[in-house]
Amino acid sequence: QSALTQPPSASGSPGQSVTISCTGTSSDVGGYNYVSWYQQHPGKAPSLMIYEVTKRPSGVPDRFSGSKSGNTASLTVSGLQAEDEADYYCSSYAGSNSWVFGGGTRLTVL
Amino acid sequence: QVQLQESGPGLVKPSQTLSLTCTVSGGSISSGGYYWSWIRQHPGKGLEWIGYTSYSGSTYYNPSLKSRVTISVDTSKTQFSLKLSSVTAADTAVYYCARYYDNSGSFDYWGQGTLVTVSS
């Protein structure tokens, strides 16, 4: 059970779109539609942004969207805003009632 | 609104047992479909799932930690707990409790986290 692979950093200017990838294996990301994404501001707890690959909890702006292709899931943030600057983590079900997270991506709004 | 709050010692000596409690408010800990979870974050690093328990006491653990972890639930106190034995400096981390919701396959509510340092 290895951590999912995310790029350490991503950036974009206000109004632009940024996509963050999350690569796993056929035993986790590729095998189940239980990929979720979390936003974490410095010193704060993570907050759920996307679940079941593409679904948004109520209250999450529709600027945030998720997708998956094969063993790689992606989070896209459209119309970047200053408050989107944070760390983002993906998570996937890994079978046998176990879960794995990614190493995190720091999103910088230029 | 469901709220979770971690409590416990912030400093633990090497080889001892780390013990934390999470108190749940604003919702029932005894409802089906939820698993009460512990997740940790090493300083400046990513998240690591430790394990979770159902309200009835069914537990599931990260295989890499399974030999040292015990998670238990006390529905009468609306609390669940984490015990991690034989700790080393590598167990220094911020420990979060969180609610896993089966219908969404995600961790939808989190505590604020508590830093536990392992040091003599």
HADDOCK unambig.tbl for C-alpha pairs under 7 A between the chains (distance, minus, plus):
assign (segid A and resid 34 and name CA) (segid B and resid 105 and name CA) 5.62 0.50 0.50
assign (segid A and resid 36 and name CA) (segid B and resid 106 and name CA) 6.18 0.50 0.50
assign (segid A and resid 44 and name CA) (segid B and resid 112 and name CA) 6.56 0.50 0.50
assign (segid A and resid 45 and name CA) (segid B and resid 110 and name CA) 6.56 0.50 0.50
assign (segid A and resid 45 and name CA) (segid B and resid 111 and name CA) 6.80 0.50 0.50
assign (segid A and resid 45 and name CA) (segid B and resid 112 and name CA) 5.22 0.50 0.50
assign (segid A and resid 45 and name CA) (segid B and resid 113 and name CA) 6.50 0.50 0.50
assign (segid A and resid 48 and name CA) (segid B and resid 107 and name CA) 6.96 0.50 0.50
assign (segid A and resid 48 and name CA) (segid B and resid 108 and name CA) 5.77 0.50 0.50
assign (segid A and resid 51 and name CA) (segid B and resid 104 and name CA) 6.27 0.50 0.50
assign (segid A and resid 51 and name CA) (segid B and resid 105 and name CA) 6.82 0.50 0.50
assign (segid A and resid 51 and name CA) (segid B and resid 106 and name CA) 6.05 0.50 0.50
assign (segid A and resid 52 and name CA) (segid B and resid 104 and name CA) 6.44 0.50 0.50
assign (segid A and resid 52 and name CA) (segid B and resid 105 and name CA) 6.48 0.50 0.50
assign (segid A and resid 97 and name CA) (segid B and resid 60 and name CA) 6.33 0.50 0.50
assign (segid A and resid 98 and name CA) (segid B and resid 61 and name CA) 6.98 0.50 0.50
assign (segid A and resid 98 and name CA) (segid B and resid 62 and name CA) 6.26 0.50 0.50
assign (segid A and resid 99 and name CA) (segid B and resid 49 and name CA) 6.20 0.50 0.50
assign (segid A and resid 100 and name CA) (segid B and resid 48 and name CA) 6.92 0.50 0.50
assign (segid A and resid 100 and name CA) (segid B and resid 49 and name CA) 6.43 0.50 0.50
assign (segid A and resid 101 and name CA) (segid B and resid 47 and name CA) 5.92 0.50 0.50
assign (segid A and resid 101 and name CA) (segid B and resid 48 and name CA) 6.25 0.50 0.50
assign (segid A and resid 102 and name CA) (segid B and resid 46 and name CA) 6.60 0.50 0.50
assign (segid A and resid 103 and name CA) (segid B and resid 45 and name CA) 6.76 0.50 0.50
assign (segid A and resid 103 and name CA) (segid B and resid 46 and name CA) 4.39 0.50 0.50
assign (segid A and resid 103 and name CA) (segid B and resid 47 and name CA) 6.90 0.50 0.50
assign (segid A and resid 104 and name CA) (segid B and resid 46 and name CA) 5.61 0.50 0.50
